[in-house]
Amino acid sequence: MPVFSLDPVQTDWCARLRALAVERLRPIADRGEPGAVNRPLIAALGELGLLERLFGAGALELCLLRESLAQGCTEAETALALQGLGAYPLVLAGSGGQRARWLPEVRAGRAVAAFALSEPGAGSDAAALALRAVPDGDGWLLTGEKRWISNAPDADFYTVFARTDAGDGGGGGSGARGVTAFLVPADRPGLTGTPIEMLSPHPIGALAFDSVPVTGDDVLGEVDHGFRVAMTTLNLFRPSVGAFAVGMAQAALDAALEYTAERRAFGGPLSRLQSVAHQIAEMATRTEAARLLVYAAATAYDTGAPDVPRRSAMAKLFATETAQYVVDAAVQLHGARALQRGHPLEHLYREVRAPRIYEGATEVQRTIIARELYGSSHAEREGVR
């Protein structure tokens, strides 16, 4: 792949997004209730046209959007990303009626979407779904649980993945086969939810399905082919999780640069100490390397390259691990003040941990990378014979 750089139009757009995040979105985020869906913030994303832009974006534009917002307001970035994750299956596989009912509301920031895949026993092993869709007349009854669902229990609708085959749920053999995606409005009878308190306060919760009725009109795509809907959605959003991480890393790096240039100790600014200067250089180098990996993965997705799974996994892996390192190093350079509640780095320190787990943990990404490498190597050997 050729050397990558942004063009002036993209660079200017990113600068405007960063300013927008700080000046318009940050104040709204600060007024929100920790751990709850911030509807005014989502409405602002709609009014500013960012949700509209989200659903028309390719992978690279999505990454630039998430990275830029993350530098100025992680809550705005997360709110936007969750709208995309929850509603993209509707864009991808929804019927005309489903799209007409929900997409205008989502784009305007009036309806909150959620992606309901994970379960108590199916996190990284997403194929081990146990939520059952039991046949009932012309439809099904959903019975089971979902957990770690962002925007739950306050979303207006959920993209729910349930097992519709007769195989063994819970990973006993059916795997990814026989999973169907459903669009389930939050007011369906039998659907209840509870919030979960997290290290970093996010809107996230558990859902209980007690014979929740769904019909053919609620199916997204085809019956028994919902796992493809889930994986296609995650393949698009996985590199942009790396972009979110890069945005946080850049924010931490900028804070460390400013602080070490001004803070005086041992007869001069901290930046004159070689150990500090070398630390900053390492942080900057890793951040830029992560950024380029993310951009390369996104470009590969947009151009239909054959190695998208490997590139996406590498980008997500390296960027999220890098962000953890950079934020931690920035805290160390600031000292105790960075651990005070309300300090920007204290906020980033809590925010940066989760992306190494969700949408495929670091260990899962390494497994994907290794599988792709060995698969490619085997294919090349077979081609030589």
N, C-alpha and C positions, 0 to 999 in steps of 0.2 A: 504494500500500500504506500502511496507517495507521502512525502512530508506534508503534515497538516497544519493549516493556519486559518484563522477566521478572516473573512473579508471585512472591509470597513463598515458595511451595513450591519453585519452581525455584531461587530464590536460596539457600535453605537447603540444598537438595540439592547445589548446586555448592560451597558452603562445606564440606560434609561430605566431598565428593570430594577437595577440595584438602587437607584435613587427612589423609584416608586415604592420599593419595599421598605425603605427607611422612612420616607416622608409621609406616605399614605397608609401603608398597611401595618407598620409597626405600632402606631398608636391604637389602632383597632384591636390588634392582637393583645396588647397590654391590658385592654379593658375586659378581655374575655375571662371566663371562669375556667381555671385550670382543670383539665380532665374532661371537659365538656365540649361538644361541638360548638364552634363559634360561628353562628349563623350570620351575624353582621360582617364578619371577615369573608365568609364565602360569598355573601351578596356583593361585597366590594370587588372581589375577584371577577364576579360576573359583570358588574357595572363597568369595570375597567377593560373588559373584552378579553381578559386573560383565559377564562374558561373556554370561550369561543376559539381562541388561538390554540388552546390545548388540544381540542378534538380535531383540529385540522393539521396538527403538527406531525412531522416525521420524527424519527428517533433523535436526530441531531438537534433539531429545534426544541424538542422536549427537554433534552439535556441542558441546553443553554438556558431555557426558561427556569428549570429547577435549580441549576447552579447559581444563577444570578439572584433569584429570590432568596435562596438559602443564605447568601452572604449578608443580606440585610434583615431578614425576618424568617426564621425557620418555621414559625407557625403558619405563615402565609404559604410557604413552599409546601408544607405537609398538607394543608387544607386543599390546595390545588391538586397535589398528587393523588390524594385519596378520592377526590371527585373523578379524576381520570381513571384510576384503578377500578373503582366501583362501577363506572358507567361505560368503560371501553368494551366490555362484553356485549353491551347493548348496541354500540356502534358496529361491532364486528359481526354479530349474529342475530340481532333483534329483528322482529317483524316490523312491517310498516306501521302497524297500530301501536306497538310498544315504543317505537322511536318517536312517533308523533305525540304520544302521551307524556313521555318522560324527558327526552333530550332537550326540548326548549326550556324546560324548568331547570334542568341541570346546568345548561349553558348560562342561564340568567342568574344562577346562584340561589334559586328559590327552593330547589329540591336537593337533598343530601343523599348521596349514593354510598354503598358499601360493598366490598368484595368479600364474600363469606365462603372461604375455602377451608381454613385451618380448623382442626377439631382437637379435643383433648388427647386423642391418640393418633393424630395425623397432622404433624407440623412439617418438618423437613421431608417426611415420607408422605407426600401429598396424595399418592395413589392409594393410601390405606384408609380411604374415607369410609365411615360407618353410618353417616346420616342416610336413612332409608326413605325411599319414595315407594310406598306400598300402593299397588294398583287399587283404585276405588272408582268403579263405574268408568266414566270417560276420562278420569284424571288419576291423581295420586294423593296420598296423605303423607306429608313429611314428618318423620319422627326421629328425634336424636338431638345432638348438640353441636354447636359451633363455638369456638373459643379463640381469643386473641383477634377479634374482628374490629378493625379500625372503624370509627364512627358509630359503632354499636354502643348502646341500644337506641341511639337517637336518630339514626338514618331514616329517610322516608321510604327507601326501598333497598333490597338486598339482592345481589347476584349470588345465588345459592347453588352449590354443587352437591348433588345427592346421588346415591347409588340406585339405579333403576333396574339393574339386572337381577337375576336370581342367584348370582354367585355368592361367595362368602365375603361379606363386608369386613372391614377391619384388617385388610391385608392378607386374607387367607387364600388368595388365588386369583381373584378377579382383577386386581390391580387397577390400571387406568381404564380398563374396559368397562362399559356399562355405567358410566357416570353421565348424568344429564345436568345441564345448567338451567336454572329457573330464575325468572325475575319475580321476586316476592315482595309485594308492598308491605310496609311495616304494620299496617292495620289488619292483616289477615288473622282470623281467629286461631288461637292456639299458639301464636308466636309471642314470646316474651323475652326480655333481655335484662341483664344486670351489668353495671359498669365494673371495671377492674382497675384498681389503683396501681399505677406503675411508677418506676423510679423517676422517669420524666413524665409529668402529667400530660397524657394524651387522651383523646376520646377513644377508648377501646373497651370492649366488653365481651360478654358471653351471650349466646342466643340459645333458647330452648324451643324446640319444635314439638308440640304435642298434637299430633294429627293435623298439621296445617294443610288445608286443601289447596291444591294447585291443579291446573288443567293444561291442555295442549296450548292454549293461548298464552300461558306463562313460560313456555319452553323457549330458551335462547338457542337457536341453531337446531340441531337434530337430537332426537332422543338417543341416549346411549353414546353420544359423541361430545359430551360436555367437557371432558378432560382436555380436548384439543382447544376449546375456547379458553380454558384457564391457562394453558401453557402458552398459547399465542399472546394472550394479554401479558403474562409475566415476561415473555421474551422481549416485548417492546419496552416494558417498564424497568427491566433489570439494569440495563446500562444507565438509566436515569437515576437509579438509586445511587450509583457511583457518582453521578453529577451532583446530587444532593450532598454527598460526602465531600466532594471537592469544594463545594461552596462553603461548607463548614470549616474545612481545612484552611481555605484562603482567608476566611474571617479571623480565625485564630492566628494565622501567620501575620496578617496585617496588624492585629493588636500587639503581637509580640515585637514586631519591627518598631512600632511607634513607642512602645514602652521602653525597650532596651536602648533606643536612641536618646531618650530623655532622662531616664532614671540614672542618677549619679551614685556611684559607690566605688570605694577604693581609689579615690582621686580623679575619677572621670566617668563618662557614661558607660553603662554596661556593655554597649556595643564594642568598646575598645578591648574588652577581654576576649582573648582568642577562643576560649571555650564557649562563650556566648555567641560570638560571630560564626563559629563553625556549626553550632547548633542551628542557628537561623538558616545558614546555607543548606544544611541537610533537610530542614523542614521545607524550604522553598523548592529544592530539587525533587523531593518525593511528591510534593503537591503538583508540580508541573508534569511529572511522569504519570501520575494518576489521571490528570486532566487529559493528556494525550491518549492514554489507553481508553478512556471513556469516549472521547471524540472518535477514535478509530472504530470502536465497537458500534457506535451509533451510525457512523457512515457505512459500515459494513451492512448493517440492518437496512438502511435506506437504499443501498445499491443491490440488495439481494445476494450478497456474497455467500458462499457455501459454508464459511467458517463462523457464522454468527454465534452459535452456542458457545464455542470456545472463547471468542473475543468478548462476548457479554459476560461470561463467567470470570474471565481475567479482569475485566474492568471493575465489576462489582467487588470482587475479592480484594484487589489491590487498592482501590479507592477507599473502601470502608476501613481497611486496616491502616491505611495511610492517615486518614482523618483521625482515627483514634490516637495514633502516634503524635501527630502534629498538635492536636488539642492538648494532649497530656504534656507535651514539651512546652507549650505556651503557658500552661498553668504553672509548670515548674519555674519558668523564667520570671513569672510575675510574683511568685511566692504566695504567702498566705492571703493577700488581698484578692487573689483570683478565686479563692474558695468561699468568699463572703456571698451570702445569699443576695441575688440581684446583680452580681457582676456578670458581664457578658460571657466571660469564660466559664463561670460556674454554670451558666445556662447551657453552653455548648458541651461542657463536660458530661452533663446528664443526657443531652440530646444525641451525642455521637455514638453511644453504646449500642442502641437498638439496631441500626442498619447492618451491623455485622451478623445479625440473626435473621431478620425478616426478609421475605422474598428469596429465601435460599441462604442458609447460614454459610459462613466462611468454609466450613468443612465440606459442605455440599458443593460449593463452587470448585474446590480442589478436585473433588470426585468427577465433576463434569469435565474439567480441563483434562485430567488424566485419561478419562474414557475417550474423549475426542482425539487426543494425541495418539493413543494406542490404536484407536479405530482407523485414523488416517494412515498411521504407519503400516497397519495390516493391509489396508486397501492398496497402498503403494507397492507393497511386496507382492500382492496378488497380481497387480498389473504388470510386474516385471516377468512373471512366470509365463 
